[in-house]
Amino acid sequence: QVQLEESGGGLVKPGGSLRLSCAASGNTLKIYNRCWFRQIPGKEREFVAGIRWMSGYTYYADSLGGRFTISRDTTGNTMSLQMNSLKPEDTAVYYCAAALSPRDIRLLKFDDWTYWGQGTQVTVSS
């Protein structure tokens, strides 16, 4: 089993920045890929950014426009999401997830993400 715990959410004004973290514990040696999803009430959970844990290869949703950066700290087993130039439409619950599948992260489907955190609320509002 793998446990994931997000932190760093909160209220920020449009144009501001926020950094989310996701700490992993348990049997993390089996994890090949980790990522961030977000969900707006009433909508499906959507992929934001992902990272191949060993290589550090990163992959982003096209809609982000380069505003977000995903990174990892392999020593501390922590993944982060730096979010800049935040917009009201970025308001959502952000979840971190982990996949056991060794496939290319770009090919993973929603069901491939085996482990999920509880989520952290990000609100962008003036």
C-alpha positions, 0 to 999 in steps of 0.5 A: 500500500501507498499513502499520499498526502497533499499540502499547501492549498489555500486562498490566493489572488489572481496572478498569485502563486501557490506551491502544493506538495505531496508526500508519499509513504508505504511501499513506494518502490513500486511507483513508476509515475506520479501526477496531479489531477484537479476537480471542479465541483460538478466536473470530471477530475482532470489531469494537470501534470505528471512526472516519471519518478526515476527519470524525472520526465515531466508531462503537462496538460496543454491547457496550462500554458506553461504556468505550472511546474511539477518537480520531485524530491526523490530523497524525501519522496515528495512531489511538488506543483508550483503554480504561477499566474493563477487564474480563477478557473484554476480553483479546484481540489487538487489531488496527487496520484501514483501509478504502478504501471511502468508505461509511458506517463503520456499513455496512462488512463485514469484507471491506471492511477492506483493511489490517491491523496485526499485532495487539497483545496485551491481557491483563486479569488480577489 
